[in-house]
């Protein structure tokens, strides 16, 4: 990629006048360049604003000197690029200092957050303010931005599964430094604007999701009320051939219990083992754990071919009825169905104190894992799921220190395609992953997560040794191979990493051309996050 020649020092001088010397890092940028996907961009400087007005001035200066700027919320976008921009030469706009929580309405369940508000920060705020609501958590961990995840259309297993669907209002600074607010707010309807997602007229808030049309500085989201009971359920099948029958059953469950069971995960045996045992390097061949070794480990640890997990969010009497329905629907296609709540986890911990050591260790480990899963289901963030990033490489931080896969040397690229909830489609998809990943030294770890009763989003972590250049290159090639195969089969990703943004629109795309024309009107100099999902104004003619 050619070096971008810009009067960077002149811009830095002006930004320093606005932010102060501590608000501009022109030499210490290495931490932002680290990435789990193995990519590292040239970053000339990092800016650290603390309020909306500073963001506006930063963009005005960027326009004057034609310096490209790339905003990040907390920079913890593991597996998609972390804090790296799409193109070299972009100045990072670090928004983690905008961390205000405001306008909490405990009666209506809406709250306004800034980019630096993390999952942990919102949980702490709600606990301190008697907010009986769930945080829209993800497995990415407590240090990750809620706003950034929602703009990337992330999802979770708590009742409002689709996190962008919970966004009711956006305030953004446009590339010229001017402020975008919705029409209802501009007309004085700020309160109803927080309560109603769509506003009036064209839905312009959508431009700021997976786009580069402005810097979102405030976002109002609706929170899911904490239910009377949360009960996790786990089911499994020992026979891989049962997958095709199990998938439509999952769809039936969601349709029958949509008010209380909102999402279900299906995980293959390799994915389950990655959460339970260290990677057995001595058993691997070219980085791949052979099928017979996988089966041996699965037998030792009691891991079935497919495991399922979900949660019932409901009053007690509704939860009892939901359990009966789950037994009726899942029973014919599963070997086991169990229900777990906090009471049962506590009972397991007590049991561990009464049995011999060899059993106690196993029971305690199981209780800890279940406790972490239940905390997530209760809308309380933790980093239990984040351990996955360390399975093939990286050094775990010291006890008490937060996990940071980018900093800690982990190799992880997420492939996240959409898959119809049909048994035949799920089988074709699994066959595709299991065929392609081993060709590139990547173990085929598969999760299928329902995002509604029609479609899975599958997350496949491409785990590799980031300290090995060959392993890194092969993982990146694996992503491309999966994308190309998925395009032929009809399984395309719902989000992209910073090395794959050009895949958002195919050649000759009319939608890509329209997006570029809108970008040209709003940001003719293409200074804001160039290349992020939307092709630059000078490139749309090529589409």
TIFI-758106 format. One record per residue (C-alpha): x, y, z; chain; residue in one letter. Coordinates in nm, 3 decimals. Example, Ala and Ser with C-alpha at 12.3 -4.5 7.8 and 13.67 -1.06 7.14 Angstrom:
BEGIN
[site [1.230,-0.450,0.780],A,A],
[site [1.367,-0.106,0.714],A,S],
END
This chain:
BEGIN
[site [0.000,0.000,0.000],A,X],
[site [0.148,0.340,-0.095],A,X],
[site [0.252,0.579,0.179],A,X],
[site [0.002,0.864,0.217],A,X],
[site [0.182,1.199,0.204],A,X],
[site [0.003,1.443,0.432],A,X],
[site [0.100,1.751,0.634],A,X],
[site [0.058,1.547,0.950],A,X],
[site [0.270,1.766,1.173],A,X],
[site [0.060,2.075,1.098],A,X],
[site [-0.255,1.885,1.192],A,X],
[site [-0.090,1.747,1.506],A,X],
[site [0.007,2.098,1.614],A,X],
[site [-0.355,2.215,1.584],A,X],
[site [-0.490,1.905,1.760],A,X],
[site [-0.245,1.957,2.045],A,X],
[site [-0.379,2.310,2.088],A,X],
[site [-0.731,2.166,2.121],A,X],
[site [-0.658,1.855,2.331],A,X],
[site [-0.341,1.950,2.516],A,X],
[site [-0.013,1.760,2.499],A,X],
[site [-0.158,1.456,2.679],A,X],
[site [-0.439,1.430,2.425],A,X],
[site [-0.214,1.356,2.128],A,X],
[site [0.021,1.057,2.097],A,X],
[site [0.249,1.093,1.797],A,X],
[site [0.509,0.836,1.901],A,X],
[site [0.345,0.586,2.138],A,X],
[site [0.102,0.421,1.894],A,X],
[site [0.223,0.060,1.912],A,X],
[site [-0.053,-0.054,2.146],A,X],
[site [-0.318,0.049,1.895],A,X],
[site [-0.140,-0.133,1.611],A,X],
[site [-0.159,-0.474,1.780],A,X],
[site [-0.425,-0.701,1.633],A,X],
[site [-0.535,-1.061,1.676],A,X],
[site [-0.580,-1.098,1.299],A,X],
[site [-0.206,-1.049,1.239],A,X],
[site [-0.242,-0.717,1.060],A,X],
[site [-0.056,-0.405,1.164],A,X],
[site [-0.116,-0.068,1.005],A,X],
[site [0.103,0.241,0.993],A,X],
[site [-0.056,0.476,1.249],A,X],
[site [0.100,0.826,1.258],A,X],
[site [-0.079,0.946,1.573],A,X],
[site [-0.355,0.873,1.825],A,X],
[site [-0.598,1.139,1.948],A,X],
[site [-0.773,1.118,2.287],A,X],
[site [-1.073,1.352,2.305],A,X],
[site [-1.291,1.363,2.616],A,X],
[site [-1.602,1.537,2.485],A,X],
[site [-1.820,1.591,2.181],A,X],
[site [-1.692,1.942,2.114],A,X],
[site [-1.333,1.818,2.085],A,X],
[site [-1.443,1.551,1.837],A,X],
[site [-1.602,1.820,1.619],A,X],
[site [-1.285,2.031,1.624],A,X],
[site [-1.068,1.729,1.545],A,X],
[site [-1.271,1.657,1.233],A,X],
[site [-1.263,2.021,1.123],A,X],
[site [-0.884,2.020,1.149],A,X],
[site [-0.868,1.686,0.967],A,X],
[site [-1.070,1.837,0.683],A,X],
[site [-0.848,2.142,0.664],A,X],
[site [-0.531,1.935,0.632],A,X],
[site [-0.696,1.639,0.455],A,X],
[site [-0.573,1.394,0.717],A,X],
[site [-0.768,1.065,0.737],A,X],
[site [-0.907,0.985,1.081],A,X],
[site [-1.030,0.647,1.205],A,X],
[site [-1.254,0.636,1.516],A,X],
[site [-1.249,0.344,1.762],A,X],
[site [-1.460,0.310,2.077],A,X],
[site [-1.230,0.112,2.306],A,X],
[site [-1.023,-0.061,2.036],A,X],
[site [-1.114,-0.404,2.169],A,X],
[site [-1.270,-0.536,1.848],A,X],
[site [-1.104,-0.876,1.887],A,X],
[site [-1.089,-1.091,1.576],A,X],
[site [-1.194,-0.812,1.341],A,X],
[site [-0.893,-0.579,1.355],A,X],
[site [-0.886,-0.451,1.715],A,X],
[site [-0.797,-0.079,1.687],A,X],
[site [-0.642,-0.099,1.339],A,X],
[site [-0.784,0.117,1.059],A,X],
[site [-0.868,-0.023,0.718],A,X],
[site [-0.594,0.177,0.545],A,X],
[site [-0.241,0.284,0.638],A,X],
[site [-0.176,0.643,0.740],A,X],
[site [-0.497,0.703,0.937],A,X],
[site [-0.484,0.887,1.267],A,X],
[site [-0.669,0.692,1.537],A,X],
[site [-0.952,0.879,1.710],A,X],
[site [-0.964,0.700,2.046],A,X],
[site [-1.311,0.760,2.191],A,X],
[site [-1.264,0.563,2.514],A,X],
[site [-1.246,0.894,2.704],A,X],
[site [-1.607,0.967,2.610],A,X],
[site [-1.747,0.742,2.880],A,X],
[site [-2.052,0.923,3.015],A,X],
[site [-2.378,0.745,3.100],A,X],
[site [-2.682,0.973,3.109],A,X],
[site [-3.060,1.005,3.084],A,X],
[site [-3.135,0.676,3.255],A,X],
[site [-3.510,0.629,3.277],A,X],
[site [-3.568,0.343,3.524],A,X],
[site [-3.940,0.339,3.447],A,X],
[site [-3.907,0.313,3.068],A,X],
[site [-3.578,0.120,3.061],A,X],
[site [-3.381,0.344,2.825],A,X],
[site [-3.035,0.487,2.880],A,X],
[site [-2.787,0.699,2.684],A,X],
[site [-2.425,0.593,2.655],A,X],
[site [-2.107,0.723,2.493],A,X],
[site [-1.847,0.518,2.299],A,X],
[site [-1.621,0.455,2.598],A,X],
[site [-1.893,0.295,2.810],A,X],
[site [-1.801,-0.070,2.855],A,X],
[site [-2.015,-0.369,2.949],A,X],
[site [-1.865,-0.359,3.300],A,X],
[site [-1.925,0.016,3.340],A,X],
[site [-2.294,-0.011,3.253],A,X],
[site [-2.338,-0.308,3.489],A,X],
[site [-2.179,-0.106,3.771],A,X],
[site [-2.399,0.196,3.693],A,X],
[site [-2.719,-0.009,3.695],A,X],
[site [-2.624,-0.180,4.022],A,X],
[site [-2.553,0.156,4.187],A,X],
[site [-2.877,0.311,4.057],A,X],
[site [-3.112,0.020,4.128],A,X],
[site [-3.150,-0.044,3.760],A,X],
[site [-3.323,-0.381,3.742],A,X],
[site [-3.219,-0.441,3.382],A,X],
[site [-2.984,-0.667,3.191],A,X],
[site [-2.668,-0.540,3.020],A,X],
[site [-2.657,-0.655,2.653],A,X],
[site [-2.344,-0.859,2.713],A,X],
[site [-2.128,-1.050,2.465],A,X],
[site [-1.851,-1.305,2.506],A,X],
[site [-1.593,-1.037,2.417],A,X],
[site [-1.560,-0.941,2.781],A,X],
[site [-1.620,-0.658,3.033],A,X],
[site [-1.376,-0.410,2.871],A,X],
[site [-1.555,-0.390,2.536],A,X],
[site [-1.768,-0.098,2.418],A,X],
[site [-2.145,-0.138,2.408],A,X],
[site [-2.182,0.136,2.148],A,X],
[site [-1.916,-0.012,1.920],A,X],
[site [-2.074,-0.356,1.938],A,X],
[site [-2.419,-0.221,1.856],A,X],
[site [-2.287,-0.025,1.556],A,X],
[site [-2.126,-0.346,1.428],A,X],
[site [-2.468,-0.517,1.471],A,X],
[site [-2.336,-0.751,1.734],A,X],
[site [-2.564,-0.988,1.918],A,X],
[site [-2.588,-1.189,2.238],A,X],
[site [-2.797,-1.445,2.421],A,X],
[site [-2.986,-1.206,2.652],A,X],
[site [-3.347,-1.112,2.561],A,X],
[site [-3.267,-0.830,2.317],A,X],
[site [-3.052,-1.056,2.101],A,X],
[site [-2.985,-0.811,1.815],A,X],
[site [-2.805,-0.521,1.982],A,X],
[site [-2.862,-0.267,1.707],A,X],
[site [-3.235,-0.334,1.728],A,X],
[site [-3.218,-0.190,2.081],A,X],
[site [-3.077,0.143,1.955],A,X],
[site [-3.347,0.407,1.964],A,X],
[site [-3.153,0.728,1.897],A,X],
[site [-2.812,0.832,1.767],A,X],
[site [-2.618,1.159,1.791],A,X],
[site [-2.315,1.183,1.562],A,X],
[site [-2.051,1.432,1.454],A,X],
[site [-2.037,1.444,1.074],A,X],
[site [-1.707,1.459,0.881],A,X],
[site [-1.727,1.839,0.852],A,X],
[site [-1.764,1.878,1.230],A,X],
[site [-2.138,1.950,1.225],A,X],
[site [-2.382,1.764,1.449],A,X],
[site [-2.639,1.506,1.337],A,X],
[site [-2.952,1.458,1.543],A,X],
[site [-3.278,1.296,1.448],A,X],
[site [-3.576,1.498,1.327],A,X],
[site [-3.785,1.420,1.636],A,X],
[site [-3.513,1.556,1.865],A,X],
[site [-3.469,1.866,1.648],A,X],
[site [-3.842,1.929,1.677],A,X],
[site [-3.835,1.912,2.055],A,X],
[site [-3.948,1.551,2.087],A,X],
[site [-3.635,1.431,2.262],A,X],
[site [-3.819,1.213,2.512],A,X],
[site [-4.033,1.024,2.259],A,X],
[site [-3.726,0.999,2.035],A,X],
[site [-3.557,0.794,2.309],A,X],
[site [-3.857,0.562,2.323],A,X],
[site [-3.920,0.505,1.951],A,X],
[site [-3.656,0.370,1.716],A,X],
[site [-3.769,0.479,1.370],A,X],
[site [-3.848,0.851,1.409],A,X],
[site [-4.007,1.016,1.107],A,X],
[site [-3.890,1.020,0.745],A,X],
[site [-3.599,0.812,0.608],A,X],
[site [-3.421,0.609,0.875],A,X],
[site [-3.091,0.797,0.873],A,X],
[site [-2.957,0.649,1.199],A,X],
[site [-2.886,0.332,1.001],A,X],
[site [-2.612,0.509,0.805],A,X],
[site [-2.392,0.505,1.115],A,X],
[site [-2.411,0.126,1.155],A,X],
[site [-2.129,-0.052,0.968],A,X],
[site [-2.049,0.270,0.787],A,X],
[site [-1.818,0.570,0.783],A,X],
[site [-2.062,0.860,0.766],A,X],
[site [-2.003,1.010,1.110],A,X],
[site [-1.861,0.963,1.459],A,X],
[site [-2.135,0.847,1.695],A,X],
[site [-2.089,1.028,2.026],A,X],
[site [-2.417,0.937,2.199],A,X],
[site [-2.650,0.643,2.163],A,X],
[site [-2.974,0.571,2.345],A,X],
[site [-3.053,0.202,2.391],A,X],
[site [-3.348,0.011,2.532],A,X],
[site [-3.261,-0.236,2.807],A,X],
[site [-3.425,-0.571,2.873],A,X],
[site [-3.587,-0.589,3.219],A,X],
[site [-3.441,-0.846,3.455],A,X],
[site [-3.692,-1.134,3.460],A,X],
[site [-3.818,-1.309,3.771],A,X],
[site [-3.619,-1.622,3.681],A,X],
[site [-3.333,-1.711,3.449],A,X],
[site [-3.286,-2.081,3.386],A,X],
[site [-3.018,-2.216,3.155],A,X],
[site [-3.085,-2.533,2.962],A,X],
[site [-2.829,-2.763,2.805],A,X],
[site [-2.898,-3.040,2.557],A,X],
[site [-2.686,-3.264,2.341],A,X],
[site [-2.673,-3.539,2.083],A,X],
[site [-2.397,-3.799,2.060],A,X],
[site [-2.463,-3.864,1.692],A,X],
[site [-2.336,-3.606,1.442],A,X],
[site [-2.596,-3.733,1.194],A,X],
[site [-2.869,-3.596,1.424],A,X],
[site [-2.774,-3.236,1.336],A,X],
[site [-3.015,-3.222,1.043],A,X],
[site [-3.305,-3.326,1.265],A,X],
[site [-3.196,-3.105,1.555],A,X],
[site [-3.184,-2.779,1.356],A,X],
[site [-3.558,-2.762,1.265],A,X],
[site [-3.635,-2.860,1.625],A,X],
[site [-3.442,-2.554,1.742],A,X],
[site [-3.654,-2.345,1.506],A,X],
[site [-3.970,-2.499,1.654],A,X],
[site [-3.853,-2.414,2.006],A,X],
[site [-3.799,-2.048,1.917],A,X],
[site [-4.139,-2.024,1.752],A,X],
[site [-4.317,-2.194,2.041],A,X],
[site [-4.133,-2.008,2.319],A,X],
[site [-4.027,-1.685,2.148],A,X],
[site [-4.126,-1.470,2.444],A,X],
[site [-3.912,-1.657,2.694],A,X],
[site [-3.644,-1.840,2.490],A,X],
[site [-3.477,-1.587,2.262],A,X],
[site [-3.156,-1.752,2.142],A,X],
[site [-2.997,-2.096,2.125],A,X],
[site [-2.635,-2.192,2.056],A,X],
[site [-2.526,-2.517,1.893],A,X],
[site [-2.157,-2.608,1.935],A,X],
[site [-1.964,-2.893,1.778],A,X],
[site [-1.739,-3.117,1.989],A,X],
[site [-1.418,-2.937,1.889],A,X],
[site [-1.564,-2.603,1.996],A,X],
[site [-1.667,-2.748,2.332],A,X],
[site [-1.324,-2.903,2.388],A,X],
[site [-1.158,-2.566,2.320],A,X],
[site [-1.333,-2.437,2.634],A,X],
[site [-1.244,-2.737,2.847],A,X],
[site [-0.886,-2.851,2.778],A,X],
[site [-0.558,-2.687,2.670],A,X],
[site [-0.470,-2.741,2.306],A,X],
[site [-0.280,-3.076,2.287],A,X],
[site [0.014,-2.967,2.072],A,X],
[site [0.182,-3.307,2.104],A,X],
[site [-0.121,-3.474,1.940],A,X],
[site [-0.163,-3.222,1.657],A,X],
[site [-0.061,-3.284,1.296],A,X],
[site [0.017,-2.964,1.104],A,X],
[site [-0.170,-2.774,1.376],A,X],
[site [-0.483,-2.990,1.342],A,X],
[site [-0.609,-3.224,1.609],A,X],
[site [-0.690,-3.546,1.414],A,X],
[site [-1.043,-3.686,1.429],A,X],
[site [-0.942,-3.989,1.637],A,X],
[site [-0.765,-3.768,1.893],A,X],
[site [-1.065,-3.536,1.904],A,X],
[site [-1.294,-3.833,1.968],A,X],
[site [-1.064,-3.967,2.238],A,X],
[site [-1.067,-3.633,2.421],A,X],
[site [-1.443,-3.609,2.374],A,X],
[site [-1.489,-3.953,2.529],A,X],
[site [-1.264,-3.869,2.824],A,X],
[site [-1.448,-3.544,2.900],A,X],
[site [-1.797,-3.659,2.806],A,X],
[site [-1.833,-3.417,2.517],A,X],
[site [-2.107,-3.507,2.263],A,X],
[site [-2.106,-3.446,1.887],A,X],
[site [-2.329,-3.139,1.928],A,X],
[site [-2.413,-2.942,2.241],A,X],
[site [-2.690,-2.687,2.272],A,X],
[site [-2.740,-2.408,2.523],A,X],
[site [-3.011,-2.152,2.579],A,X],
[site [-3.194,-1.972,2.859],A,X],
[site [-3.551,-1.927,2.976],A,X],
[site [-3.629,-1.567,3.078],A,X],
[site [-3.971,-1.571,3.244],A,X],
[site [-4.183,-1.556,3.559],A,X],
[site [-4.179,-1.882,3.757],A,X],
[site [-4.509,-2.018,3.633],A,X],
[site [-4.418,-1.942,3.270],A,X],
[site [-4.072,-2.097,3.318],A,X],
[site [-4.231,-2.420,3.444],A,X],
[site [-4.449,-2.439,3.133],A,X],
[site [-4.149,-2.358,2.911],A,X],
[site [-3.954,-2.649,3.062],A,X],
[site [-4.236,-2.887,2.974],A,X],
[site [-4.243,-2.756,2.618],A,X],
[site [-3.865,-2.791,2.585],A,X],
[site [-3.882,-3.151,2.705],A,X],
[site [-4.156,-3.226,2.454],A,X],
[site [-3.984,-3.062,2.157],A,X],
[site [-3.619,-3.146,2.225],A,X],
[site [-3.672,-3.491,2.371],A,X],
[site [-3.702,-3.689,2.044],A,X],
[site [-3.383,-3.538,1.891],A,X],
[site [-3.150,-3.521,2.191],A,X],
[site [-2.978,-3.762,2.427],A,X],
[site [-2.983,-3.529,2.726],A,X],
[site [-3.165,-3.216,2.844],A,X],
[site [-3.081,-3.052,3.178],A,X],
[site [-3.186,-2.727,3.345],A,X],
[site [-2.941,-2.524,3.555],A,X],
[site [-2.993,-2.217,3.774],A,X],
[site [-2.790,-2.050,4.047],A,X],
[site [-2.938,-2.274,4.312],A,X],
[site [-2.810,-2.588,4.139],A,X],
[site [-2.464,-2.437,4.087],A,X],
[site [-2.441,-2.356,4.457],A,X],
[site [-2.548,-2.712,4.538],A,X],
[site [-2.267,-2.844,4.317],A,X],
[site [-2.015,-2.630,4.503],A,X],
[site [-2.134,-2.774,4.835],A,X],
[site [-2.112,-3.126,4.695],A,X],
[site [-1.752,-3.065,4.585],A,X],
[site [-1.655,-3.014,4.951],A,X],
[site [-1.793,-3.353,5.050],A,X],
[site [-1.644,-3.584,4.786],A,X],
[site [-1.285,-3.711,4.733],A,X],
[site [-1.033,-3.470,4.580],A,X],
[site [-1.032,-3.636,4.237],A,X],
[site [-1.406,-3.576,4.207],A,X],
[site [-1.403,-3.243,4.387],A,X],
[site [-1.171,-3.080,4.130],A,X],
[site [-1.388,-3.189,3.839],A,X],
[site [-1.714,-3.077,4.006],A,X],
[site [-1.564,-2.742,4.105],A,X],
[site [-1.441,-2.680,3.751],A,X],
[site [-1.782,-2.763,3.611],A,X],
[site [-1.950,-2.534,3.865],A,X],
[site [-1.716,-2.248,3.776],A,X],
[site [-1.790,-2.287,3.404],A,X],
[site [-2.166,-2.302,3.463],A,X],
[site [-2.148,-2.003,3.696],A,X],
[site [-1.971,-1.798,3.430],A,X],
[site [-2.231,-1.894,3.170],A,X],
[site [-2.515,-1.803,3.406],A,X],
[site [-2.359,-1.465,3.482],A,X],
[site [-2.362,-1.387,3.108],A,X],
[site [-2.726,-1.496,3.086],A,X],
[site [-2.807,-1.268,3.379],A,X],
[site [-2.658,-0.973,3.189],A,X],
[site [-2.342,-0.963,3.397],A,X],
[site [-2.025,-0.949,3.183],A,X],
[site [-1.723,-1.169,3.241],A,X],
[site [-1.426,-1.290,3.040],A,X],
[site [-1.495,-1.665,3.058],A,X],
[site [-1.557,-1.696,2.684],A,X],
[site [-1.253,-1.481,2.603],A,X],
[site [-1.021,-1.765,2.702],A,X],
[site [-1.093,-1.915,2.358],A,X],
[site [-0.863,-1.657,2.197],A,X],
[site [-0.567,-1.805,2.391],A,X],
[site [-0.621,-2.168,2.286],A,X],
[site [-0.352,-2.171,2.013],A,X],
[site [-0.128,-1.875,2.104],A,X],
[site [-0.086,-1.585,2.341],A,X],
[site [0.016,-1.556,2.705],A,X],
[site [-0.257,-1.529,2.967],A,X],
[site [-0.220,-1.217,3.183],A,X],
[site [-0.149,-1.237,3.553],A,X],
[site [-0.438,-1.306,3.788],A,X],
[site [-0.649,-0.997,3.835],A,X],
[site [-0.540,-0.842,3.506],A,X],
[site [-0.798,-0.816,3.225],A,X],
[site [-0.754,-1.037,2.921],A,X],
[site [-0.646,-0.849,2.609],A,X],
[site [-0.595,-1.091,2.318],A,X],
[site [-0.439,-0.826,2.091],A,X],
[site [-0.183,-0.723,2.352],A,X],
[site [-0.121,-1.080,2.469],A,X],
[site [-0.019,-1.220,2.129],A,X],
[site [-0.331,-1.424,2.045],A,X],
[site [-0.405,-1.521,1.687],A,X],
[site [-0.778,-1.499,1.610],A,X],
[site [-0.982,-1.412,1.300],A,X],
[site [-1.360,-1.445,1.316],A,X],
[site [-1.547,-1.587,1.018],A,X],
[site [-1.912,-1.507,1.089],A,X],
[site [-2.148,-1.612,0.809],A,X],
[site [-2.527,-1.630,0.807],A,X],
[site [-2.685,-1.975,0.769],A,X],
[site [-3.057,-2.052,0.719],A,X],
[site [-3.212,-2.256,1.001],A,X],
[site [-3.269,-2.560,0.783],A,X],
[site [-3.121,-2.902,0.853],A,X],
[site [-2.987,-2.947,0.499],A,X],
[site [-2.829,-2.601,0.496],A,X],
[site [-2.666,-2.656,0.834],A,X],
[site [-2.517,-2.983,0.712],A,X],
[site [-2.383,-2.825,0.390],A,X],
[site [-2.234,-2.544,0.596],A,X],
[site [-2.067,-2.773,0.851],A,X],
[site [-1.924,-2.987,0.571],A,X],
[site [-1.779,-2.673,0.409],A,X],
[site [-1.607,-2.559,0.730],A,X],
[site [-1.474,-2.906,0.810],A,X],
[site [-1.340,-2.945,0.457],A,X],
[site [-1.163,-2.609,0.422],A,X],
[site [-1.023,-2.520,0.767],A,X],
[site [-0.785,-2.817,0.803],A,X],
[site [-0.630,-2.738,0.464],A,X],
[site [-0.487,-2.422,0.626],A,X],
[site [-0.388,-2.563,0.964],A,X],
[site [-0.702,-2.431,1.134],A,X],
[site [-0.916,-2.651,1.358],A,X],
[site [-1.286,-2.636,1.258],A,X],
[site [-1.450,-2.498,1.573],A,X],
[site [-1.815,-2.424,1.495],A,X],
[site [-2.089,-2.238,1.681],A,X],
[site [-2.434,-2.180,1.533],A,X],
[site [-2.625,-1.903,1.714],A,X],
[site [-2.986,-1.821,1.636],A,X],
[site [-3.042,-1.451,1.567],A,X],
[site [-3.411,-1.511,1.498],A,X],
[site [-3.623,-1.817,1.416],A,X],
[site [-3.507,-1.814,1.054],A,X],
[site [-3.132,-1.758,1.055],A,X],
[site [-2.818,-1.864,1.239],A,X],
[site [-2.509,-1.652,1.264],A,X],
[site [-2.220,-1.893,1.282],A,X],
[site [-1.898,-1.791,1.450],A,X],
[site [-1.589,-1.984,1.346],A,X],
[site [-1.273,-1.872,1.529],A,X],
[site [-0.972,-1.913,1.302],A,X],
[site [-0.711,-1.968,1.576],A,X],
[site [-0.343,-1.963,1.486],A,X],
[site [0.007,-1.895,1.620],A,X],
[site [0.046,-1.522,1.570],A,X],
[site [0.419,-1.539,1.642],A,X],
[site [0.461,-1.756,1.331],A,X],
[site [0.443,-1.562,1.001],A,X],
[site [0.352,-1.874,0.804],A,X],
[site [0.073,-1.969,1.043],A,X],
[site [-0.061,-1.612,1.027],A,X],
[site [-0.058,-1.606,0.647],A,X],
[site [-0.233,-1.943,0.628],A,X],
[site [-0.510,-1.827,0.865],A,X],
[site [-0.564,-1.517,0.652],A,X],
[site [-0.577,-1.737,0.341],A,X],
[site [-0.824,-1.964,0.518],A,X],
[site [-1.059,-1.669,0.572],A,X],
[site [-1.052,-1.589,0.199],A,X],
[site [-1.108,-1.953,0.107],A,X],
[site [-1.405,-1.975,0.343],A,X],
[site [-1.549,-1.653,0.206],A,X],
[site [-1.522,-1.770,-0.154],A,X],
[site [-1.672,-2.111,-0.076],A,X],
[site [-1.947,-1.950,0.132],A,X],
[site [-2.031,-1.713,-0.151],A,X],
[site [-2.092,-2.010,-0.379],A,X],
[site [-2.294,-2.194,-0.115],A,X],
[site [-2.494,-1.889,0.001],A,X],
[site [-2.329,-1.846,0.344],A,X],
[site [-2.201,-1.485,0.361],A,X],
[site [-2.068,-1.296,0.666],A,X],
[site [-2.277,-1.037,0.847],A,X],
[site [-1.964,-0.835,0.936],A,X],
[site [-1.608,-0.807,0.805],A,X],
[site [-1.260,-0.751,0.944],A,X],
[site [-1.039,-0.459,0.842],A,X],
[site [-0.853,-0.672,0.584],A,X],
[site [-1.175,-0.777,0.411],A,X],
[site [-1.376,-0.456,0.375],A,X],
[site [-1.360,-0.463,-0.004],A,X],
[site [-1.580,-0.774,0.009],A,X],
[site [-1.878,-0.568,0.131],A,X],
[site [-1.988,-0.498,-0.227],A,X],
[site [-1.928,-0.707,-0.540],A,X],
[site [-1.808,-0.562,-0.871],A,X],
[site [-2.091,-0.376,-1.045],A,X],
[site [-2.286,-0.339,-0.719],A,X],
[site [-2.567,-0.084,-0.740],A,X],
[site [-2.598,-0.076,-0.362],A,X],
[site [-2.223,-0.012,-0.336],A,X],
[site [-2.250,0.273,-0.584],A,X],
[site [-2.537,0.431,-0.387],A,X],
[site [-2.341,0.400,-0.062],A,X],
[site [-2.039,0.568,-0.224],A,X],
[site [-2.252,0.848,-0.363],A,X],
[site [-2.390,0.915,-0.015],A,X],
[site [-2.035,0.910,0.123],A,X],
[site [-1.928,1.159,-0.145],A,X],
[site [-2.204,1.398,-0.044],A,X],
[site [-2.122,1.379,0.327],A,X],
[site [-1.743,1.338,0.313],A,X],
[site [-1.610,1.448,-0.027],A,X],
[site [-1.248,1.438,0.094],A,X],
[site [-1.293,1.085,0.235],A,X],
[site [-1.121,1.175,0.561],A,X],
[site [-1.340,0.970,0.797],A,X],
[site [-1.253,0.598,0.821],A,X],
[site [-1.163,0.558,0.453],A,X],
[site [-1.239,0.210,0.322],A,X],
[site [-1.459,0.106,0.614],A,X],
[site [-1.742,-0.091,0.450],A,X],
[site [-1.823,0.195,0.207],A,X],
[site [-1.599,0.250,-0.099],A,X],
[site [-1.447,0.598,-0.121],A,X],
[site [-1.609,0.869,-0.337],A,X],
[site [-1.337,0.837,-0.602],A,X],
[site [-1.382,0.462,-0.624],A,X],
[site [-1.753,0.415,-0.679],A,X],
[site [-1.730,0.451,-1.057],A,X],
[site [-1.537,0.123,-1.056],A,X],
[site [-1.826,-0.065,-0.897],A,X],
END
